[in-house]
Amino acid sequence: MNLELVLIVVAITIALFVWALVDISGRLLQAWRERFTRETGFHLRELFLFIDPARLYVLNLALTVLCALAAWLLSASLLMALVTAIVLALTPRGVLRWLRKRRVEHIEQQLPDALQMLAGTARAGLSLPAAIRQVSAELAPPLQQELLLVQHEQRLGVSLDDALENLARRVPAQPVKLMVSAMRIANETGGGLAETLERTASTLRSQQAME
């Protein structure tokens, strides 16, 4: 009788432990899902990639589980499986950071020519907002996308200065900050817009040549 009681207690203890483990795992997985979709969705929008982060999470989770299981079966090492799972779980974040870095570098390369084009349209008598609209139609992504977003914010009632500041925050690169500062100063003073933009373009070309 005592042995049966001990076995029952042990069984109940194991069942409670498994239930607690499953519950904690579920909560951790839910927290990871919310964080993954929130952060990934934000970075995808920054990159103008219109992919559902929830689907990306499911794909990443499936690949992580399958590859970790394969690593365990092939190596018979639980540590290797754990390392594989961690690496694959963090891979999307690393890929998005790499894509963001490449996007910023591409924008920096486009800036001198874009500023020269803006200077040409300003010299023809167009205002800065009108110059941005005209040049945006001739540029290629990703800078075109950022300037189109500036125009979209203006249509929603955001001032040009604030829209340009938002651009500088979205693309945290020194050349972009220099361009935004030059455009804001030239727009506020109301004179020498073309010359200011040309000087900024020349400065950025010199910096790129030095690099």
Disulfide bonds with the S-S distance in Angstrom:
none
